[in-house]
């Protein structure tokens, strides 16, 4: 390969133009990538705000009746089997989210996380139904 005699001939447009074009394309790709990452970050923040707003806050008080989640029924709990044990009564609430509860059946006390509890709502009171026969039954 021969080197040119004139130093100006090295800097011709035919050599510089593809390099400038490549640098320009890389710069455009970097800007597009940065814009995409910025939009993705904004979308992640909006999604987080959306989900955090829908988390229900549980406010328990001492003496309140609660149900405890039965954590051993994760895989195949059965069609009609309840996932909740109880009712239990709250005896103490700790600052870190732990709650001390007491079973009404066995009177045992133990600590659990408040995420495993839900408020106990007593079912409907049913009164005995009076049956009235229209005809006297034949014995």
CORTA-V753531 format. One line per field, one symbol per residue. ss: DSSP state (A for helix, B for strand, O for the rest). phi: phi as a letter, one per 40 degrees, with the letter a starting at -180 (. if undefined). burial: + if it has 16 or more other ideal C-beta (glycine too) atoms within 10 Angstrom, else -. Layout:
# CORTA-V753531
ss = ???
phi = ???
burial = ???
This chain:
# CORTA-V753531
ss = OOOOOOAAAAAOAAAAAAAAAAAAAAAAAAAAAAAAAAAAAAAAAAAAAAAAAOOOOOOOOOOOBBBBBOOOOOOOOOOOOOOBBBBBBBBBBOOOOBBBBBBOOOOOBBBBBAAABBBOOOOOOOOOOOOOOOOOOOO
phi = .cccccccccccccccdccccccccccccccccccccccccccccccccccccccccbbbbcgccbbbccccbccbcgcbcccbbicbbcbabccchcbcbbcccbgcbacaccccbaccbccccbcccccbccbcccc
burial = ---------------------------------------------------------------+-++++----------------+++++--+-----+-+----------+-+-+++-+-------------------
